[in-house]
Amino acid sequence: MNQSLREEYKRLMAVYHTHEPLRRGELHTYPDDHILLFERRQQDRSYLIAVNVRNDQQSVPVPVSFAGRSFQNLYTVEEGQLPEKFLLDPYQYLILEIR
């Protein structure tokens, strides 16, 4: 396995192990043919995970209950407000803590 891929997996696993709702929270899925989109929720903590499973850019519709809410990207630590939809590059993924 190449070193950069190994480091990527280590970072992902650190996020996974640091946030218990990602492992044990209630799961809610949003069906789509091109995007894997789901929510994990535990008590008052919500996470939105989006994965582009295609080799081309995809538009991701944000579930109505999340649009306009603030978030922190757990992978990049970026913060912002969720738009009504966003774009994901080929095979890109987001792990967002919804606030």
C-alpha positions, 0 to 999 in steps of 0.5 A, spaced: 500 500 500 502 506 498 504 511 503 499 517 502 493 512 501 495 509 508 495 516 511 488 517 508 486 511 512 489 513 518 486 520 518 479 517 516 479 511 522 481 517 527 475 521 525 471 514 526 474 513 532 473 520 535 466 521 534 462 515 537 455 517 533 459 515 527 459 508 529 453 507 533 448 512 532 441 511 528 442 511 521 438 514 516 439 513 508 438 518 503 437 514 496 441 516 490 444 512 484 450 516 484 451 519 491 452 515 498 448 520 502 446 518 510 446 521 516 448 518 523 445 521 529 445 520 537 442 524 542 443 531 540 449 530 535 448 529 527 453 527 522 452 527 514 456 523 510 456 524 503 460 519 498 461 520 490 461 513 488 462 515 480 468 518 476 465 524 475 462 530 479 456 530 482 451 535 485 448 533 492 442 535 494 442 537 502 436 534 506 431 539 507 432 538 515 439 540 514 439 546 509 442 552 512 445 549 518 452 550 520 457 544 520 464 542 521 467 538 516 471 533 521 476 531 515 478 538 514 476 542 520 472 547 515 466 550 518 460 553 514 453 553 513 450 548 508 447 550 502 441 547 498 446 543 494 453 542 493 458 539 488 463 533 490 468 531 485 469 524 483 470 519 489 470 525 494 467 524 500 465 529 506 464 527 513 460 533 516 458 534 524 451 538 523 450 544 529 
